[in-house]
Amino acid sequence: MMLRKLKQSEHDRTRRLWEEVFTEDSRAFLDYYYYIKTRDNQIHVIEEDGDICSMLQLNPYKVIVEGGEFPSAYVVAVATKAEYRRRGYMGALLRASLHNMYEQKLPFTFLMPAAEAIYTPYDFRYIYSQHTGSLVRRKPGGMLCWKSAEGKASGEKAAGADLGILCSDAGLWDAEEMAGFFAEHFADKYQVCTVRDSAYYQTMVLEQQSERGGVRLIRENGVLKGFYAYAGEDGLEIREPLFLRGYEEAFRWSVRELAQKCGRQDQEEIHVHACPAEFSSEEKPLIMARIVRLSSFLSALKVPEKECVDCSFAVIDPFITENSRVWKVTSREGEAKLHVRETEDSEGVLPVAGLTELLFGRVTAEELKTREGVIMPERLAGELAKLTKLTRVCFNEVV
């Protein structure tokens, strides 16, 4: 058995394993992926007799955390040939990749798990839940309405071309405009999200085209008012609609027009992933994350300017032992920045997984202190409660 990181020129060698394990992915999608995404990603593999039998890929993303920009990696394509499973290969690849990311000073990494139980032993925890909804028809070819949580359709009217609404598929040349639209109208909603620059949206266009879809632009009198990604491989599906307040009807009209264009005018229900919360019929955990370089992650956090934080705690990290230190975190009055350094005197003990859930606002300090392995006196709990938690997260990327 040999575990190593492939050279970029070797990345194509993993395509056969992808095709063998992820049989649902089309040739067009893999053509896109291996032409675009593997240009700058990292692939860790395990070889037996020169053949790749297990792999893990790290796709680089720039992420925003509380206004600061940091490198991160999306863990994808974790796969092992059937005859080599249950040998611990996935765990070995995860440990190797975590140490590699630590050396690169990534604050955290994230993934979309096939099953939560696979990754919790490696201290990944859910940090983002996605809203999903559906547009349904009351009659064949009729208007699309939002399906509520109770299963009832809501909304009747829809805007159209008579109101100056025109829709078209985005080209690569539209990426800069889409990036500007997100920055102006949506970026401030999130504490944590991927950097949505023009390169990001160019990649989105190419990715959706590989799935017999695209990115649909909604304009009113020539001015961009919203857009959304769509795929058409197994029926029409919509992903991450972003539209301005007051343009919900324009969005529904746009989807109806698109369905007719794609020959899906009789599709009774169109799923909408990452839809606005008010139109959601379900919210479920989607993305897990793991702290990689703890000092970098803590330094990215903020504190309300009216608060002063001063505490120390030991962190237990069984896989990245460099994080298993006693950390001192402080802030100055009137300053939002958190200062982080190593120290010797600890007020308590926190496992890295529990700390992840705390800092992303998935548990409170009071809830965390009752867990096994946690030592958190009242003073430490009070100080940690002052930190601004990362509750407004957005990760809707597919690969």
Phi, psi and chi 1 to 4 in degrees:
 res  aa     phi    psi   chi1   chi2   chi3   chi4
   1 MET       -  132.5 -178.6 -167.2   87.9      -
   2 MET  -129.6  124.2  176.1 -180.0  -69.4      -
   3 LEU  -105.3  126.1 -168.1  160.2      -      -
   4 ARG  -156.7  165.7   67.7 -173.7 -178.2   94.7
   5 LYS   -95.7  128.6 -176.1  170.6   71.3  172.4
   6 LEU   -71.4  150.8  -66.6  179.8      -      -
   7 LYS   -72.5  154.6  -61.1  176.1 -177.8  177.5
   8 GLN   -57.1  -35.5 -162.7  -81.2  -28.4      -
   9 SER   -67.7  -14.3   60.2      -      -      -
  10 GLU   -97.6   -4.4  -60.4  177.0  -72.7      -
  11 HIS   -58.0  -34.2  -75.3 -172.5      -      -
  12 ASP   -61.6  -21.6  -79.7  -12.1      -      -
  13 ARG   -64.6  -18.8  -67.7 -177.6   55.7 -148.1
  14 THR   -87.3   -7.6   62.2      -      -      -
  15 ARG   -62.8  -37.2  178.4  164.6  175.5  162.1
  16 ARG   -61.7  -41.5 -178.0 -177.7  -61.5  176.4
  17 LEU   -65.3  -41.3  177.1   56.0      -      -
  18 TRP   -57.7  -48.3 -171.7  -51.8      -      -
  19 GLU   -62.3  -33.5  -67.6  170.4  -24.1      -
  20 GLU   -72.9  -36.3 -179.7  179.7  -34.3      -
  21 VAL   -94.2  -44.3  174.8      -      -      -
  22 PHE  -102.3   72.5  -54.6  111.8      -      -
  23 THR   -69.6  -14.9   56.0      -      -      -
  24 GLU   -75.9  -16.6   67.8  -84.4   14.1      -
  25 ASP   -82.4  136.3  -69.1  -35.6      -      -
  26 SER   -79.5  163.9   67.7      -      -      -
  27 ARG   -63.6  -38.8  178.1  175.8  179.3  177.8
  28 ALA   -62.5  -41.5      -      -      -      -
  29 PHE   -64.0  -44.1  172.6   78.6      -      -
  30 LEU   -67.5  -33.5  -73.9  179.4      -      -
  31 ASP   -59.9  -46.0  -73.2  -14.2      -      -
  32 TYR   -61.1  -50.1  147.6   77.3      -      -
  33 TYR   -61.2  -47.2 -175.4   90.3      -      -
  34 TYR   -77.9  -12.4  -85.7   87.6      -      -
  35 TYR   -91.2  -37.9 -178.0   69.2      -      -
  36 ILE   -99.3  -56.2  -61.4  -65.0      -      -
  37 LYS   -74.1  -33.1  -57.4  -63.9  -77.0 -171.6
  38 THR   -83.6    3.1   61.8      -      -      -
  39 ARG   -65.7  -36.5  -72.5  179.0  175.3 -179.2
  40 ASP  -131.5   13.8   58.8   -1.7      -      -
  41 ASN   -91.2  176.9   76.8  -13.5      -      -
  42 GLN  -116.2  139.7  -62.4  178.1   39.1      -
  43 ILE  -128.8  118.9  -56.2 -179.2      -      -
  44 HIS   -98.6  136.0  -64.6 -100.9      -      -
  45 VAL  -135.8  161.1  -58.8      -      -      -
  46 ILE  -118.3  129.3  -69.8  177.6      -      -
  47 GLU  -112.6  144.2  -65.2  172.9  -50.3      -
  48 GLU  -124.9  119.2  -66.1  -79.9    1.8      -
  49 ASP    54.1   39.0  -61.3  -36.8      -      -
  50 GLY    82.7   -6.0      -      -      -      -
  51 ASP  -100.4  140.1  -69.2  -30.1      -      -
  52 ILE   -77.3  119.6  -65.9  173.5      -      -
  53 CYS  -115.5  -10.3   57.6      -      -      -
  54 SER  -154.3  146.2 -171.0      -      -      -
  55 MET  -149.4  161.3   70.4  174.7  174.2      -
  56 LEU  -148.2  127.7  178.4  152.7      -      -
  57 GLN  -112.1  142.9  -57.2 -163.3   17.7      -
  58 LEU  -118.4  109.2  -60.6  174.6      -      -
  59 ASN   -93.6  123.7  -70.1  -15.8      -      -
  60 PRO   -74.4  137.4   28.3  -34.3      -      -
  61 TYR  -136.8  145.0  -81.5   90.2      -      -
  62 LYS   -90.0  133.3  -68.7  179.9  -70.3 -176.1
  63 VAL  -122.7  151.2  -62.9      -      -      -
  64 ILE  -100.0  128.1  -60.2  -65.7      -      -
  65 VAL  -127.9  112.1 -179.5      -      -      -
  66 GLU    50.1   44.2  -68.7  -74.6   43.4      -
  67 GLY    87.9  -14.0      -      -      -      -
  68 GLY   -95.4  150.3      -      -      -      -
  69 GLU  -105.4  131.5 -172.6  173.7  -51.3      -
  70 PHE  -138.0  155.2  -58.6   89.1      -      -
  71 PRO   -78.1  148.4   30.2  -35.0      -      -
  72 SER  -149.2  178.9 -171.3      -      -      -
  73 ALA  -144.4  139.1      -      -      -      -
  74 TYR  -100.4  118.4 -170.4    0.0      -      -
  75 VAL   -80.4  119.2 -179.6      -      -      -
  76 VAL  -136.0  169.4  -57.9      -      -      -
  77 ALA    51.8   46.0      -      -      -      -
  78 VAL   -80.4  110.5 -178.3      -      -      -
  79 ALA  -148.1  146.4      -      -      -      -
  80 THR  -137.7  138.2  -58.2      -      -      -
  81 LYS   -57.4  144.7  -74.0 -173.9  176.3 -177.0
  82 ALA   -53.3  -42.2      -      -      -      -
  83 GLU   -74.4   -8.6   60.8  -92.1   31.8      -
  84 TYR  -110.7    8.1  -69.8   98.3      -      -
  85 ARG   -75.6  162.1  -68.0  171.1 -171.0  168.4
  86 ARG    65.3   29.7  -63.9  178.9  177.1   81.7
  87 ARG  -112.4    4.6  -61.7 -172.7 -175.6 -174.0
  88 GLY    83.2   13.3      -      -      -      -
  89 TYR   -65.6  -41.7  -72.8  178.6      -      -
  90 MET   -61.5  -43.8 -171.1 -156.2   78.4      -
  91 GLY   -61.3  -39.8      -      -      -      -
  92 ALA   -64.6  -41.2      -      -      -      -
  93 LEU   -66.5  -40.6  -71.7  170.5      -      -
  94 LEU   -62.7  -45.0  -87.3  171.7      -      -
  95 ARG   -63.9  -42.3  -70.9 -170.0  -68.0  -88.1
  96 ALA   -64.4  -42.7      -      -      -      -
  97 SER   -69.2  -35.5   62.5      -      -      -
  98 LEU   -62.7  -42.7  -74.0  171.7      -      -
  99 HIS   -66.8  -36.5  -76.6  -75.8      -      -
 100 ASN   -63.4  -43.4 -177.0  -96.9      -      -
 101 MET   -68.3  -33.7  -72.2 -174.6  -79.8      -
 102 TYR   -61.0  -44.8  179.1   87.6      -      -
 103 GLU   -62.7  -29.1  -66.5  -59.7  -38.4      -
 104 GLN   -85.3    1.9  -63.0  175.9   51.4      -
 105 LYS    64.5   35.6  -59.7 -177.7  179.6  179.8
 106 LEU   -75.8  127.8  -86.5   59.1      -      -
 107 PRO   -63.0  -40.0  -22.3   33.7      -      -
 108 PHE  -157.2  164.9   70.1   94.8      -      -
 109 THR  -126.5  162.5 -176.1      -      -      -
 110 PHE  -144.6  163.1   58.6  102.9      -      -
 111 LEU  -159.5  163.2   54.4   80.2      -      -
 112 MET  -108.2  105.8 -174.8 -171.6  -59.0      -
 113 PRO   -75.3  142.2   30.3  -36.0      -      -
 114 ALA   -67.8  -32.8      -      -      -      -
 115 ALA  -154.3  133.4      -      -      -      -
 116 GLU   -56.6  -39.7  177.8 -175.6    6.1      -
 117 ALA   -63.4  -21.4      -      -      -      -
 118 ILE   -67.7  -36.5  -64.0  174.1      -      -
 119 TYR  -106.5  -15.4  -63.7   97.5      -      -
 120 THR   -61.7  -34.0   50.6      -      -      -
 121 PRO   -63.6  -18.0  -22.6   34.9      -      -
 122 TYR  -102.1   17.2  -60.1   95.1      -      -
 123 ASP    71.0   24.1  -62.3  -42.7      -      -
 124 PHE   -81.4  141.8  -76.2   84.6      -      -
 125 ARG  -139.3  151.5  -67.0  -64.6 -175.5  -90.1
 126 TYR   -64.7  135.7  -83.5  115.0      -      -
 127 ILE  -128.0  -11.4   63.1  161.3      -      -
 128 TYR  -143.1  130.4  171.9   62.3      -      -
 129 SER  -113.6  139.7  -63.2      -      -      -
 130 GLN  -107.0  137.8 -174.8 -176.1   82.5      -
 131 HIS   -84.3  134.2  -71.2  -80.8      -      -
 132 THR  -128.1  149.7   58.6      -      -      -
 133 GLY  -146.4 -173.9      -      -      -      -
 134 SER  -143.2  144.5  -65.6      -      -      -
 135 LEU  -102.6  126.6  -69.7  168.0      -      -
 136 VAL  -124.6  158.1  -61.9      -      -      -
 137 ARG  -107.5  137.8  -58.6 -179.0 -167.9  -84.9
 138 ARG   -82.2  -20.2  -67.0 -171.0  171.9 -179.0
 139 LYS  -152.0  155.1   59.2 -177.9  179.6  179.6
 140 PRO   -54.4  129.5  -25.4   35.0      -      -
 141 GLY    74.4    2.7      -      -      -      -
 142 GLY   -81.2 -174.8      -      -      -      -
 143 MET   -66.3  146.0 -177.6   50.8   57.8      -
 144 LEU   -88.3  132.4  -70.5  165.4      -      -
 145 CYS  -127.1  152.7  -54.9      -      -      -
 146 TRP   -71.6  137.7  -74.2  104.9      -      -
 147 LYS   -93.8  120.2 -174.9  177.7 -178.7 -179.5
 148 SER   -77.3  174.6   70.6      -      -      -
 149 ALA   -61.9  -25.8      -      -      -      -
 150 GLU   -85.3    0.8  -67.5   77.1   28.0      -
 151 GLY    87.5    9.8      -      -      -      -
 152 LYS   -98.7  143.8  -60.5  177.4 -178.1  178.4
 153 ALA   -79.3  141.3      -      -      -      -
 154 SER  -130.6  141.3   60.3      -      -      -
 155 GLY    97.9  129.7      -      -      -      -
 156 GLU  -120.8  -50.1  -73.4  -69.3  -14.4      -
 157 LYS   -68.5  158.4  -66.5  171.5   58.6 -179.9
 158 ALA  -152.1  139.6      -      -      -      -
 159 ALA   -74.1  167.0      -      -      -      -
 160 GLY  -155.4 -170.0      -      -      -      -
 161 ALA   -61.1  -26.3      -      -      -      -
 162 ASP   -66.7  -15.4   57.3  -37.9      -      -
 163 LEU  -100.3   12.6  -62.4 -178.7      -      -
 164 GLY    85.9   13.0      -      -      -      -
 165 ILE   -89.5  124.1  -59.1  -63.9      -      -
 166 LEU  -128.7  139.8  -68.3  174.8      -      -
 167 CYS  -124.1  146.7  -57.8      -      -      -
 168 SER  -155.9  160.3   61.1      -      -      -
 169 ASP   -77.6  138.6  -86.9    4.7      -      -
 170 ALA   -73.9  144.5      -      -      -      -
 171 GLY  -106.0  173.9      -      -      -      -
 172 LEU   -59.4  -28.8  -62.5  180.0      -      -
 173 TRP   -71.3  -13.0   51.5   87.3      -      -
 174 ASP   -89.4   -4.3  -65.9  -54.9      -      -
 175 ALA   -61.9  -40.3      -      -      -      -
 176 GLU   -64.5  -39.5 -172.9  172.0  -10.5      -
 177 GLU   -65.6  -41.1 -176.0 -178.6   14.7      -
 178 MET   -63.8  -41.7  -71.2 -171.1  -76.0      -
 179 ALA   -61.9  -41.5      -      -      -      -
 180 GLY   -65.4  -38.2      -      -      -      -
 181 PHE   -62.6  -45.6 -177.3   84.1      -      -
 182 PHE   -63.6  -44.5 -179.7   85.6      -      -
 183 ALA   -62.4  -38.6      -      -      -      -
 184 GLU   -76.8  -37.8 -179.4  178.8   -4.7      -
 185 HIS  -111.7  -18.7  -60.0  -68.3      -      -
 186 PHE  -128.5  -25.4  -68.6   91.7      -      -
 187 ALA   -58.7  -37.5      -      -      -      -
 188 ASP   -69.4  -11.2  -72.8  -14.1      -      -
 189 LYS   -72.2  -19.9  -67.7  175.8   57.9  177.8
 190 TYR  -119.1  141.0  -54.2  113.6      -      -
 191 GLN   -85.3  -31.3  -64.3  165.7  -76.0      -
 192 VAL  -133.4  124.4 -177.2      -      -      -
 193 CYS  -164.9  167.2   67.8      -      -      -
 194 THR   -73.1  154.1   48.6      -      -      -
 195 VAL   -71.7  120.8  171.7      -      -      -
 196 ARG  -100.5   73.1  -55.1  -66.8 -171.7   91.3
 197 ASP   -94.6 -176.0   54.8   15.1      -      -
 198 SER   -63.6  -35.7   58.7      -      -      -
 199 ALA   -63.6  -37.2      -      -      -      -
 200 TYR   -60.3  -47.0  177.5   94.8      -      -
 201 TYR   -76.3  -27.0  -78.4  110.9      -      -
 202 GLN   -63.3  -43.1  -74.7 -179.8  -19.0      -
 203 THR   -63.8  -40.3  -59.3      -      -      -
 204 MET   -59.8  -44.2  176.1 -174.5  -77.3      -
 205 VAL   -58.8  -47.4  169.2      -      -      -
 206 LEU   -65.0  -39.6  -66.6  172.2      -      -
 207 GLU   -63.9  -46.0 -178.8  175.7  -44.0      -
 208 GLN   -66.7  -35.7  -64.4  -54.7  129.6      -
 209 GLN   -63.6  -31.8  -71.8  175.4  -12.7      -
 210 SER   -69.6  -16.1   77.2      -      -      -
 211 GLU  -109.1   32.0  -62.2 -176.7  -87.0      -
 212 ARG    56.4   40.6  -63.5  179.0   62.0 -172.5
 213 GLY  -140.3 -146.1      -      -      -      -
 214 GLY   175.7 -163.4      -      -      -      -
 215 VAL  -119.7  124.3  177.0      -      -      -
 216 ARG   -99.4  126.8 -162.0   74.7  171.3  160.0
 217 LEU   -97.3  138.6  -54.9  178.1      -      -
 218 ILE  -113.9  118.0  -56.5  171.8      -      -
 219 ARG  -121.6  146.3  -62.6 -173.8 -173.5  -84.9
 220 GLU  -120.7  117.9 -178.7 -178.6   50.1      -
 221 ASN    50.8   39.9  -60.4  -39.4      -      -
 222 GLY    85.8   -6.0      -      -      -      -
 223 VAL  -100.4  131.2  179.2      -      -      -
 224 LEU   -65.4  125.5 -173.2   63.5      -      -
 225 LYS  -118.9   -7.9  -60.8  -62.0 -178.9 -179.9
 226 GLY   172.7  167.7      -      -      -      -
 227 PHE  -160.9  163.7   60.2   87.3      -      -
 228 TYR  -156.0  154.3   57.2   90.2      -      -
 229 ALA   -92.1  150.6      -      -      -      -
 230 TYR  -145.1  155.1   71.1   94.0      -      -
 231 ALA  -132.8  151.2      -      -      -      -
 232 GLY  -132.5   21.2      -      -      -      -
 233 GLU   -68.8  -50.7  -77.1 -172.2  -29.5      -
 234 ASP  -119.7   62.6  -60.8  -48.5      -      -
 235 GLY    86.5  161.9      -      -      -      -
 236 LEU   -76.5  129.4 -176.9   59.8      -      -
 237 GLU  -130.4  145.1  -73.0 -166.9  -13.3      -
 238 ILE  -114.0  142.4  -54.6  -60.0      -      -
 239 ARG  -132.3  132.4  178.2  164.5   66.0   89.0
 240 GLU    49.7   65.7 -161.5 -176.9   63.6      -
 241 PRO   -69.6  127.8   24.8  -31.8      -      -
 242 LEU  -121.1  109.1  -61.3  172.6      -      -
 243 PHE  -140.6  154.7   49.6   81.5      -      -
 244 LEU   -71.6  155.9  -59.7 -176.1      -      -
 245 ARG   -58.2  134.2 -174.6  175.5  -62.5  -83.7
 246 GLY    95.4   -2.1      -      -      -      -
 247 TYR  -115.1   22.9  -74.1   86.3      -      -
 248 GLU   -63.3  -41.4 -176.2  -91.7  -27.8      -
 249 GLU   -66.0  -37.2  -70.2 -176.7   17.1      -
 250 ALA   -62.4  -38.2      -      -      -      -
 251 PHE   -63.0  -47.3  165.5   68.5      -      -
 252 ARG   -63.8  -39.9  -70.3 -168.2  -67.7  118.7
 253 TRP   -62.8  -39.4  178.4   82.9      -      -
 254 SER   -62.9  -42.5  170.3      -      -      -
 255 VAL   -66.6  -39.1  176.1      -      -      -
 256 ARG   -62.3  -44.2 -177.9 -170.4 -175.8 -166.0
 257 GLU   -62.4  -41.4 -179.5 -163.0   51.1      -
 258 LEU   -64.2  -42.3  175.6   62.9      -      -
 259 ALA   -59.5  -40.9      -      -      -      -
 260 GLN   -65.2  -41.7  -68.0  172.1  -24.3      -
 261 LYS   -62.7  -35.2  174.6  175.7  174.9  -75.2
 262 CYS   -90.1    2.3  -63.0      -      -      -
 263 GLY    73.9   25.6      -      -      -      -
 264 ARG  -113.4   27.2  -60.8  -71.8 -177.7  177.0
 265 GLN   -65.4  -16.8   60.6  -89.2   20.5      -
 266 ASP  -102.1    3.5  -66.2  -33.3      -      -
 267 GLN   -65.9  119.0 -174.0  173.4  -32.4      -
 268 GLU   -72.9  -31.2  -65.6 -177.2   -0.8      -
 269 GLU  -139.4  129.3 -175.8  169.7   -2.6      -
 270 ILE  -116.8  117.1  -62.1  173.1      -      -
 271 HIS   -75.5  140.2  -64.7  -65.9      -      -
 272 VAL  -123.5  109.1 -176.5      -      -      -
 273 HIS   -89.9  141.7  -55.7  -78.6      -      -
 274 ALA    58.5   46.7      -      -      -      -
 275 CYS   -84.7  164.4   70.2      -      -      -
 276 PRO   -56.9  143.8  -26.1   35.6      -      -
 277 ALA   -57.9  -34.2      -      -      -      -
 278 GLU   -69.3  -15.3   60.1  -94.2   34.7      -
 279 PHE  -108.8    9.9  -55.8  119.6      -      -
 280 SER   -80.1  143.0  171.0      -      -      -
 281 SER  -108.5   -8.1   57.0      -      -      -
 282 GLU  -157.2  144.1 -177.8 -178.0   14.9      -
 283 GLU  -130.0  123.2 -179.4 -175.9   11.3      -
 284 LYS  -138.3  149.4   60.6 -179.6 -178.3  179.3
 285 PRO   -57.8  136.7  -21.8   33.6      -      -
 286 LEU  -126.1  -46.0 -176.3   73.2      -      -
 287 ILE  -116.6  131.5  -63.8  -65.8      -      -
 288 MET  -104.8  152.4  -57.2  179.4   82.0      -
 289 ALA  -136.2  161.0      -      -      -      -
 290 ARG  -139.7  130.4 -159.2 -132.5 -166.4 -101.9
 291 ILE   -63.8  133.9  -68.6  173.8      -      -
 292 VAL  -107.0  -67.0  175.4      -      -      -
 293 ARG  -105.4  100.5 -163.2  169.2 -174.5  113.3
 294 LEU   -60.3  -42.1 -179.2   57.2      -      -
 295 SER   -61.1  -39.6   57.3      -      -      -
 296 SER   -67.9  -39.4  -61.5      -      -      -
 297 PHE   -66.4  -48.8 -174.5   81.3      -      -
 298 LEU   -60.5  -37.6  -69.5  172.7      -      -
 299 SER   -67.1  -19.7  -62.8      -      -      -
 300 ALA   -82.6  -12.7      -      -      -      -
 301 LEU   -76.9  164.5  -58.5 -180.0      -      -
 302 LYS  -123.9  161.7  -59.8  -68.0 -175.4 -176.4
 303 VAL  -130.3  138.4 -177.4      -      -      -
 304 PRO   -53.5  137.6  -25.5   34.9      -      -
 305 GLU   -61.4  -23.8  -67.6 -175.0    1.2      -
 306 LYS   -80.2   -8.8   63.2 -178.8  179.3  179.9
 307 GLU  -103.2  152.8  -60.8  -80.0    9.9      -
 308 CYS  -125.2  127.7  -75.9      -      -      -
 309 VAL  -109.8  138.7  173.2      -      -      -
 310 ASP  -155.1  102.1 -172.9  -14.4      -      -
 311 CYS  -157.2  168.1   62.4      -      -      -
 312 SER  -141.1  148.4   60.7      -      -      -
 313 PHE  -156.6  149.4   49.2   88.7      -      -
 314 ALA   -89.6  140.9      -      -      -      -
 315 VAL  -114.6  135.5  172.4      -      -      -
 316 ILE  -106.9  116.7  -55.1  -59.8      -      -
 317 ASP  -129.1  104.5 -171.5  -25.8      -      -
 318 PRO   -72.7  -15.7   26.1  -34.1      -      -
 319 PHE  -106.7  -36.8  -63.1  105.1      -      -
 320 ILE  -113.1   87.7  -52.5  176.5      -      -
 321 THR   -67.0  -19.5   55.2      -      -      -
 322 GLU   -62.7  -22.6  -66.2   87.8  -15.1      -
 323 ASN   -80.5  -15.4  -70.3  -29.2      -      -
 324 SER   -80.5   79.8  -64.5      -      -      -
 325 ARG  -137.3  174.3  -57.8  -75.3 -171.0  -88.1
 326 VAL   -96.7  123.7  179.5      -      -      -
 327 TRP  -112.1  135.6  -60.0   97.0      -      -
 328 LYS  -106.3  123.6  177.6   82.8  168.2  177.7
 329 VAL  -121.7  131.8  -64.5      -      -      -
 330 THR  -141.2  160.7   58.0      -      -      -
 331 SER  -142.4  158.2   67.2      -      -      -
 332 ARG  -103.9  150.6  -57.8 -172.5 -176.4  100.3
 333 GLU   -59.2  132.4 -174.4  175.1   -5.1      -
 334 GLY    80.0    8.3      -      -      -      -
 335 GLU  -128.7  131.5 -177.0  178.1  -81.7      -
 336 ALA   -82.2  -18.9      -      -      -      -
 337 LYS   -69.8  141.6 -178.8  178.3  175.5   58.8
 338 LEU  -100.3  132.5 -166.1   66.4      -      -
 339 HIS  -103.4  135.3  -59.4  -85.4      -      -
 340 VAL  -130.0  134.8 -178.7      -      -      -
 341 ARG  -155.3  164.0   62.0 -179.8  175.7   85.4
 342 GLU   -80.7  151.1  -70.2 -174.3   39.1      -
 343 THR  -146.7 -173.0 -172.1      -      -      -
 344 GLU  -115.6  -28.3  -65.7 -178.7   -5.0      -
 345 ASP   -96.1  116.8  -60.5  -39.7      -      -
 346 SER  -106.6  139.5  172.6      -      -      -
 347 GLU   -91.8  -14.8  -59.8  176.9   53.6      -
 348 GLY  -172.2 -175.3      -      -      -      -
 349 VAL  -134.3  133.0  178.7      -      -      -
 350 LEU  -133.0  124.6  -60.3  172.4      -      -
 351 PRO   -66.2  148.3  -17.5   30.7      -      -
 352 VAL   -63.9  -33.6   69.7      -      -      -
 353 ALA   -65.8  -43.8      -      -      -      -
 354 GLY   -64.7  -38.0      -      -      -      -
 355 LEU   -63.0  -38.5 -177.3   60.7      -      -
 356 THR   -59.7  -48.7  -58.5      -      -      -
 357 GLU   -62.7  -37.5  -68.3 -179.3  -80.5      -
 358 LEU   -65.5  -48.6  175.2   68.7      -      -
 359 LEU   -72.0  -25.0  -62.3  178.9      -      -
 360 PHE   -92.3    8.5  -83.5   98.6      -      -
 361 GLY    72.9   20.2      -      -      -      -
 362 ARG   -84.0  -22.7  -52.4  -63.9  -79.9 -160.3
 363 VAL  -137.6  157.4  -60.5      -      -      -
 364 THR   -91.1  164.5   65.6      -      -      -
 365 ALA   -60.1  -37.9      -      -      -      -
 366 GLU   -65.5  -37.7  -70.0  -58.8  -45.4      -
 367 GLU   -70.0  -40.8  -69.5  169.9  -29.3      -
 368 LEU   -66.4  -35.7 -176.0   59.9      -      -
 369 LYS   -65.6  -16.1   66.0 -172.8  -65.0 -176.0
 370 THR   -87.0   -5.5   63.8      -      -      -
 371 ARG   -83.3  154.9  -66.5 -173.5 -179.8  178.7
 372 GLU   -63.8  137.2 -175.6  178.6   -6.4      -
 373 GLY    87.5   -4.7      -      -      -      -
 374 VAL  -101.3  130.3  174.6      -      -      -
 375 ILE  -119.9  111.7  -59.5  174.6      -      -
 376 MET  -142.3   91.4 -169.3 -174.7  -60.4      -
 377 PRO   -61.5  164.4  -19.2   31.4      -      -
 378 GLU   -58.2  -40.7  -72.3  -63.0  -32.4      -
 379 ARG   -63.8  -43.9 -158.8 -161.7   85.7   83.4
 380 LEU   -64.4  -42.3  176.7   58.4      -      -
 381 ALA   -59.6  -40.4      -      -      -      -
 382 GLY   -66.2  -39.7      -      -      -      -
 383 GLU   -68.7  -43.4  -68.4  -61.6  -65.9      -
 384 LEU   -66.2  -29.2  -68.3  174.7      -      -
 385 ALA   -65.9  -21.0      -      -      -      -
 386 LYS   -73.8  -24.2  -64.9  177.2 -176.8  178.5
 387 LEU   -64.2  140.2  -58.2  179.6      -      -
 388 THR   -73.4  116.8  -59.7      -      -      -
 389 LYS   -79.9  149.7  -53.2  -54.1 -174.5  -66.9
 390 LEU   -88.8   75.3  -58.0  174.4      -      -
 391 THR   -93.7  -20.4   56.1      -      -      -
 392 ARG  -100.2   89.9  -66.4 -178.5  -74.1  115.8
 393 VAL  -117.5  144.4  179.1      -      -      -
 394 CYS  -140.7  109.0  178.6      -      -      -
 395 PHE  -134.4   95.6  -76.6  123.8      -      -
 396 ASN  -110.3   15.3  -66.7  -42.7      -      -
 397 GLU   -68.7  150.6  -70.1   67.5   33.1      -
 398 VAL   -96.3  -44.8  176.4      -      -      -
 399 VAL  -139.2      -  -69.9      -      -      -
